[in-house]
Amino acid sequence: MVIKETRSDKIFNFINYFLLACVFLICLYPLWFIIIASISNPDLVNGGQVWFWPKDISFDGYKSLFADDGVMRGYVNTLIYTTGGTLINLAVTLPAAYALSRRDFVGRKFFTLMFLFTMFFSGGLIPTFLTVKSLGLYNNPWVMVILGATSMTNIIISRTFFETNIPNELREAAEIDGCSNTRFFFSIVLPLSTAIIAVMALFFAVTHWNGYFTAMIYVRDKDWQPLQIVMREILMRSEFNAQMLQQGGDTGVLAAQEQRIAEQIKYALIVVASVPVMCIYPFVQKHFVKGVTVGAVKG
């Protein structure tokens, strides 16, 4: 049976679609502007003449960016840190969250309070630096995946997901059949938790991909620096060169060109650093809303 829409229903749907289209354009336009600004003349961009389409197209920013050998090296390092770090994060977070979700776990409240304590108090930068150095992780690529191997916020979200989606009756039935806790976790819990696994993987992967502070403090060897640090150095070097040319009295074509390239590099950096994450998100989008809403902390 098809229900015919009334006049008020059509008006309501039109308003909804209109508002959603406005929100979509508001969210999409900044991304589009970054892309067109990265290939447009910076003078036109700064002058407010670039709005919807690129003008005086130039790829000098991308050419300068990829001309640096450190970019590809940084890409490879970031991919390694993101992949390895995400796997370690999941290997630590999911078992911990499942253990805390078990009501028969001895010391459950104690360990939960211990984990929660770390959300409000930390040792600080200097004690952390001394600890990292004493463990032999300073200037060691392992520090990028071991330091901050989990997040209490993600543990809480995962724990709530397990509590609301893995019934005790299922575990009791598995125990009657002789299933151990380890086998139950790997054979039953994880296959039923693809939504929260996808969400946690996305959260951790984005954190690793955008992370720069850990590398800036603990990784000095350029061969192990991630993409974010490499791009930061390229941007700073480009701006420094432009400033030195101007301070040296050279305000001619060379200084102006260097300044324009520095402006283009700013936008190109955003595009290069954001595109991989934007390409991954559609593949986990169907799990994202379910994992966050079901795993959210409920009162």
Summary of the structure (lengths in Angstrom):
residues: 299
radius of gyration: 25.2
end to end distance: 40.0
largest distance: 83.9
contacts: 835
relative contact order: 0.13
helix: 77%
strand: 0%
